[in-house]
Amino acid sequence: MSDTDSFIEEVTEEVRRDRLFLMLKRYGWIGAVAVVLIVGGAAWREYSQAQARSNAQAVGDAMTAALSAEDAAIRAEGLAAIHSDSAGAQAVVDMARAAALAEADQSAAAAEVMDGVATNGDLPQVYRDIAAFKSVLLKADSLAAEDRRLQLEALAAPGGSLQYLAAEQLALLDLEEGKTEAALARLREIAASEGVSRDLQDRVSQVIVALGGSLDADAQEG
């Protein structure tokens, strides 16, 4: 390599270093900010998780204390004072409160609490379905039969989380209205369904027999 080529290469390398230094000087803060964001994000995530655990424990402890009361009305009052930032945790508290109110013969107030859970769009559908189902049961003495039927039919739609439990209640509503054959047909359908729990299957089978029916529709007709 000639002296000229060596000189040019040295100058070029020097220019590259100067440019790199200039770039680091001009844009190096971006890397520093990125590091701060990454570290800060990890710290915030850890803090948030710790806060969530702490809040969940606080809610659990408060529920345990409230539920330890022997009087249902006092339990309901204690549960009413518990508030959680988590929609799911609050739903659990509210459902426990509704149960205590129902036990204290305050069905209307219990149904109102359940309706609040059922209409909370921040909750998973299964929570809302359970609350809506419980609300219908709590309003059995105050809600017109046709209104109960409409709500139960919505819950009994195929694929719903409470499909078969709602269908059972529809069958009982059929009996309430004197529609024994319709009730038997609905109960047989429940008993024959694959997704039905053993407890529910046994329960509807007992009702069918008590009504003088048969699990086999063809045998009953014969």
Secondary structure, 3 states (H helix, E strand, C coil): CCHHHHHHHHHHHHHHHHHHHHHHHHHHHHHHHHHHHHHHHHHHHHHHHHHHHHHHHHHHHHHHHHHCCCCHHHHHHHHHCCCCCCHHHHHHHHHHHHHHHHHCCCHHHHHHHHHHHHCCCCCCHHHHHHHHHHHHHHCCCCCCHHHHHHHHHHHCCCCCCCHHHHHHHHHHHHHHCCCHHHHHHHHHHHHHCCCCCHHHHHHHHHHHHHCCCCCCHHHHHC
